[in-house]
Amino acid sequence: MKLPKTNLLVKILIAIILGILAGHILPFWAARGFATFNAIFSQILGFLIPLIILGFVAPAIADIGHLAGKMLLATAAIAYIATTFSGLMSFAVGDSIFPALISARKLNTVAETHDLSPYFTVEIPPLMGVMTALVLAFTIGICLAYMKGEIMKPLLSEFREIITMTINRLIIPLLPLYIFGIFLNMTVSGQVATVLAAFAKIILVIFAMHIFLLVLQYAIAALFVKRNPFKLLYTMLPAYFTALGTQSSAATIPVTLRQAIKMGVSEDVAGFVIPLCATIHMSGSAMKIVACAVALMLMEGIPYDSGMFTGFICMLGISIIAAPGVPGGAIMASLGLLASMLGFSEADQALMIALYIAMDSFGTACNVTGDGFIALIINKYFAKTPDVISSQKY
């Protein structure tokens, strides 16, 4: 996992730089060619979004729904609350701070600009709406959690592999070219300086928020285990820095397990909670997505309110379940919600992808390190009841 994800970040950064440079020297007819590619690619992406939600969420719920009863419910509840709280905190900070850092200025997006209109496009309507996909995924996943599902469960697992392969073999390789086209268009339309200046500011704010969040999480855990939160957090630093390098929650599991046990979590509890949280706990990802969404809406001059974002954040914590297994999976799984609940255009979604991947390692490190605080709380109440983990798969 390490090599592809690292290469993706480098390619995205190169694509941004080349897009800015090409915007000054590329002939107009050639620039329109890239706009044509972006128009077609965005149609493919829109077609895949409901399938991504269905392919990730349904098998994830089906897989975890029968593992360990009360321990599972407690872990899932804490993970969801932590993810939702992170998103709400990110919105509160962004709504308070970003207006002073970002001036509202309507961006000329690829889909709207009259300068770089595509030569042609191909309409690829999705099979279902985003909310339909999410409800269907929940219905199938919850039902299969209580059934043997000898046919449907393997079918869902294979469907997830198909979606993962499609993302890895089609979307991810073409993503840098898509980002190139976005920044090429922004350069031609004179908006690139505004976007980059705003991005630089919010990246610093997001980094400060994720440090604060980790301290807060371990302060909460310390209330349960009666220990120094900073010593606990210091113990988890190897997992944090490993995640910075791997950019993968799954690849960091061995280190996270080792450090959780060093904090005093029993091996049985750690063996259940850490792999599970690598899938369902997404505090860092939710923080990034919400902060970037607020920033882009301010730049676009799109009106929003706390009710809109509260609903979005609650749904986000569900839609990105099982997304860590795919490079950029969380942002891919959230694109449908960004479009349907926040009204993001295709170019806005592309900017979200670029910004998210640029900070991917820090979000993953926040997710992974936060898994330890959940393990501490679960260990407090379940370490002495080993029968509840007898059916765990990890």
C-alpha positions in Angstrom: 0.0 0.0 0.0 2.8 2.4 0.7 4.2 2.8 -2.8 1.0 3.5 -4.7 -0.3 6.0 -2.2 3.0 7.8 -1.9 3.2 7.9 -5.7 -0.3 9.3 -5.9 0.5 12.2 -3.7 3.6 13.0 -5.7 1.7 12.8 -9.0 -1.1 15.1 -7.6 1.5 17.7 -6.6 3.2 17.5 -10.0 -0.2 17.7 -11.7 -1.0 20.9 -9.8 2.3 22.5 -10.7 2.2 21.4 -14.4 -1.5 22.6 -14.6 -0.5 26.1 -13.4 2.5 26.3 -15.8 0.5 24.9 -18.8 -2.2 27.5 -18.2 0.2 30.2 -19.2 1.7 28.5 -22.3 -0.7 25.8 -23.6 -2.6 26.7 -26.9 -6.3 27.3 -26.4 -7.3 24.3 -28.6 -5.1 22.0 -26.5 -6.5 23.3 -23.3 -10.0 22.6 -24.5 -8.9 19.0 -25.1 -8.1 18.6 -21.4 -11.5 20.2 -20.6 -13.1 17.5 -22.8 -11.3 14.7 -20.9 -12.4 16.3 -17.6 -16.0 16.4 -18.7 -16.0 12.7 -19.6 -14.0 11.7 -16.5 -16.5 13.5 -14.3 -19.3 11.6 -15.9 -17.6 8.3 -15.1 -16.9 9.4 -11.5 -20.6 10.4 -11.1 -21.7 7.0 -12.4 -19.4 5.2 -9.9 -20.2 7.2 -6.8 -23.4 5.3 -5.8 -21.6 2.0 -6.6 -18.7 3.0 -4.4 -21.1 3.7 -1.5 -22.9 0.4 -2.0 -19.6 -1.5 -2.5 -18.0 -0.1 0.7 -20.9 0.3 3.2 -23.0 -2.9 2.6 -20.2 -5.5 3.0 -18.6 -3.5 5.9 -21.8 -3.6 7.9 -22.4 -7.3 7.0 -18.9 -8.2 8.1 -18.8 -6.5 11.5 -22.4 -6.9 12.4 -22.0 -10.4 13.9 -18.6 -10.3 15.5 -18.8 -9.7 19.2 -22.1 -8.3 20.5 -21.8 -5.6 23.2 -18.1 -5.1 22.6 -18.8 -4.4 18.9 -21.6 -2.0 19.6 -19.6 -0.1 22.1 -16.6 0.2 19.8 -18.7 1.2 16.8 -20.6 3.8 18.9 -17.5 5.4 20.3 -15.9 5.4 16.8 -19.0 7.0 15.2 -19.3 9.6 18.0 -15.6 10.5 17.7 -15.9 10.8 13.9 -19.0 12.9 14.2 -17.6 15.1 16.9 -14.5 15.7 14.9 -16.6 16.8 11.9 -18.7 19.1 14.1 -15.6 20.6 15.7 -14.1 21.2 12.3 -17.2 23.0 11.1 -17.3 25.2 14.2 -13.7 26.2 13.8 -14.0 26.6 10.0 -17.2 28.7 10.3 -15.5 30.9 12.9 -12.0 31.3 11.4 -12.2 30.7 7.7 -14.3 33.8 6.8 -11.4 36.0 8.0 -8.9 34.0 5.9 -10.9 33.4 2.7 -12.6 36.0 0.6 -15.8 34.9 -1.1 -15.1 34.9 -4.8 -17.0 32.9 -7.3 -14.7 30.4 -9.0 -15.0 29.7 -12.7 -15.2 25.9 -12.7 -14.6 23.5 -15.5 -18.3 22.7 -15.7 -19.3 26.4 -15.8 -16.6 28.2 -17.6 -17.1 29.7 -21.1 -13.4 29.8 -21.7 -12.5 26.2 -21.7 -15.7 24.4 -22.8 -15.2 20.8 -23.8 -15.4 19.8 -27.5 -18.0 17.2 -26.5 -19.1 15.1 -23.5 -20.8 11.8 -22.9 -23.7 11.5 -20.6 -23.4 8.5 -18.2 -26.3 8.7 -15.7 -25.8 6.8 -12.5 -27.9 3.7 -11.8 -29.3 5.2 -8.6 -29.1 8.4 -6.5 -26.6 8.7 -3.6 -29.2 8.5 -0.8 -30.8 5.5 -2.6 -27.4 3.8 -2.6 -26.8 4.6 1.1 -30.2 3.3 2.2 -29.9 0.2 0.0 -26.4 -0.5 1.5 -27.8 -0.2 5.0 -30.7 -2.4 4.3 -28.6 -5.2 2.8 -25.8 -4.9 5.3 -27.9 -4.9 8.4 -30.0 -7.9 7.1 -27.0 -9.9 6.2 -25.5 -9.2 9.6 -28.2 -11.4 11.1 -28.3 -14.0 8.3 -25.9 -16.7 7.1 -26.0 -15.1 3.7 -24.1 -17.9 2.0 -24.8 -16.4 -1.5 -25.1 -12.6 -0.8 -22.1 -12.2 1.5 -19.5 -13.6 -1.0 -21.3 -11.7 -3.7 -20.9 -8.4 -1.8 -17.3 -9.2 -1.1 -16.6 -9.7 -4.8 -18.5 -6.6 -5.6 -16.3 -4.7 -3.1 -13.3 -6.1 -4.8 -14.7 -5.0 -8.2 -15.2 -1.4 -6.9 -11.8 -1.4 -5.3 -10.1 -2.6 -8.5 -12.0 0.0 -10.5 -10.8 2.8 -8.2 -7.2 1.5 -8.2 -7.0 0.7 -11.9 -9.1 3.4 -13.4 -9.9 6.4 -11.2 -6.6 6.7 -9.3 -4.3 6.5 -12.3 -6.4 9.1 -14.2 -6.9 11.3 -11.2 -3.6 13.3 -11.7 -4.7 14.1 -15.3 -8.1 15.3 -14.0 -6.4 17.5 -11.3 -4.1 18.8 -14.0 -7.1 19.9 -16.1 -8.8 21.6 -13.1 -5.7 23.7 -12.3 -5.1 24.4 -16.0 -8.6 25.8 -16.2 -8.2 27.9 -13.0 -5.0 29.3 -14.3 -6.6 30.3 -17.6 -9.5 31.9 -15.7 -7.2 33.7 -13.3 -8.4 31.9 -10.1 -5.5 29.8 -9.2 -3.8 32.3 -6.9 -7.0 32.7 -4.9 -7.4 28.9 -4.5 -3.8 28.2 -3.6 -3.6 31.0 -1.0 -6.8 29.8 0.7 -5.6 26.1 0.6 -2.3 27.1 2.3 -4.1 28.8 5.1 -6.6 26.1 5.8 -4.0 23.3 5.8 -2.3 25.1 8.8 -5.6 25.4 10.6 -6.5 21.7 9.9 -3.1 20.5 11.2 -3.6 22.5 14.4 -7.1 21.1 14.8 -5.9 17.5 14.5 -3.2 18.0 17.2 -5.9 19.5 19.5 -8.2 16.6 18.7 -5.7 13.9 19.7 -4.9 15.7 22.9 -8.6 15.9 23.7 -9.2 12.3 22.9 -6.5 11.1 25.2 -7.6 13.5 27.9 -11.0 11.8 27.7 -9.4 8.3 27.8 -7.3 9.4 30.8 -10.5 10.1 32.7 -11.5 6.4 32.3 -8.1 4.8 33.0 -6.8 7.4 35.5 -3.4 8.0 33.8 -1.5 10.9 32.3 -2.9 11.6 28.8 0.3 13.0 27.5 2.2 9.8 28.4 -0.5 7.8 26.7 -0.3 9.9 23.6 3.5 9.7 23.7 3.3 5.9 23.7 1.2 6.0 20.5 3.7 8.3 18.6 5.3 5.3 16.8 1.9 4.5 15.3 1.4 8.2 14.4 4.7 8.5 12.5 4.3 5.1 10.9 1.0 6.2 9.5 2.6 9.4 8.2 4.9 7.2 6.1 2.4 4.5 5.0 -0.6 6.7 4.6 -2.6 3.6 5.4 -4.6 2.6 8.5 -4.4 -1.0 7.5 -0.7 -1.0 6.9 -0.1 0.6 10.3 -2.2 -2.0 12.3 0.8 -4.0 13.5 2.4 -0.9 15.0 -0.9 0.4 16.4 -1.5 -3.0 18.0 1.9 -3.1 19.6 1.6 0.4 21.0 -1.9 -0.1 22.3 -0.7 -3.1 24.2 2.2 -1.0 25.6 -0.4 1.4 26.9 -1.9 -1.4 29.0 -4.7 -2.6 26.7 -5.1 -6.4 26.8 -4.0 -8.4 23.8 -7.5 -9.7 23.2 -9.2 -6.3 23.3 -6.5 -4.7 21.2 -6.7 -7.5 18.7 -10.4 -6.8 18.3 -10.6 -3.0 18.6 -7.6 -1.9 16.6 -8.3 -3.7 13.3 -12.0 -2.8 13.6 -11.3 0.9 14.2 -8.9 0.9 11.2 -12.1 0.5 9.2 -14.7 2.5 11.1 -12.9 5.3 13.0 -12.3 8.3 10.7 -11.9 11.4 12.9 -9.0 12.8 10.9 -10.7 12.2 7.6 -14.0 13.7 8.7 -12.1 16.8 10.0 -10.3 17.3 6.7 -13.4 16.8 4.5 -15.6 19.2 6.5 -12.9 21.9 6.8 -12.2 21.7 3.1 -15.9 21.8 2.3 -16.4 24.9 4.4 -13.4 26.6 2.8 -14.6 25.9 -0.8 -18.2 27.0 0.0 -16.8 30.3 1.3 -14.6 30.7 -1.8 -17.6 29.9 -4.1 -19.9 32.2 -2.1 -22.3 29.2 -1.6 -24.7 29.8 1.4 -24.7 27.2 4.1 -25.9 26.8 7.7 -25.2 24.6 10.7 -28.2 22.4 10.1 -27.0 21.6 6.6 -23.5 20.6 7.8 -24.9 18.7 10.8 -26.8 16.4 8.5 -23.9 16.1 6.2 -21.5 15.2 9.0 -23.9 12.6 10.5 -24.2 10.9 7.1 -20.4 11.3 6.4 -19.5 9.2 9.4 -21.5 6.3 7.8 -20.6 6.7 4.1 -16.9 6.5 4.7 -17.0 3.2 6.5 -14.4 0.8 5.1 -12.9 3.6 2.9 -9.4 3.4 4.4 -8.6 0.3 2.4 -8.5 2.4 -0.8 -6.1 5.3 -1.6 -8.2 8.4 -1.1 -11.1 6.2 -0.3 -12.7 8.5 2.3 -13.0 11.4 -0.1 -14.1 9.1 -2.9 -16.9 7.8 -0.7 -18.0 11.3 0.3 -18.2 12.8 -3.2 -21.9 11.8 -3.5 -22.8 13.5 -0.2 -20.8 16.6 -1.2 -22.8 16.9 -4.4 -26.3 15.9 -3.1 -26.2 17.6 0.4 -23.9 20.6 -0.2 -24.4 21.2 -3.9 -20.7 20.7 -4.9 -20.0 20.9 -8.7 -17.7 18.5 -10.5 -14.8 20.9 -10.3 -15.4 21.5 -6.6 -15.2 17.8 -6.0 -11.9 17.6 -7.9 -10.5 20.4 -5.7 -11.6 18.5 -2.7 -9.8 15.4 -3.9 -6.6 17.4 -4.5 -6.6 19.0 -1.1 -7.6 15.8 0.7 -4.8 13.8 -0.8 -2.3 16.5 -0.1 -3.1 16.1 3.6 -3.8 12.3 3.4 -0.9 11.3 5.6 -1.8 13.6 8.5 -5.5 12.5 8.4 -4.5 8.9 8.5 -2.1 9.5 11.4 -4.9 11.2 13.3 -7.3 8.2 12.6 -4.7 5.6 13.6 -3.5 7.4 16.8 -7.1 8.0 17.8 -7.8 4.2 17.6 -5.7 3.9 20.8 -8.0 6.1 22.8 -10.9 3.9 21.8 -9.0 0.8 22.8 -8.3 2.2 26.2 -12.0 2.9 26.9 -13.1 -0.5 25.6 -10.4 -2.2 27.6 -11.7 -0.5 30.8 -15.0 -2.3 30.6 -14.3 -5.5 28.5 -10.8 -6.7 29.4 -12.1 -9.0 32.1 -14.8 -10.6 29.9 -12.8 -12.6 27.3 -15.9 -14.5 26.1 -17.1 -11.5 24.2 -14.2 -11.7 21.8 -14.3 -15.4 21.2 -15.9 -14.9 17.7 -13.6 -12.1 16.5 -11.9 -12.6 13.2 -8.7 -10.6 13.7 
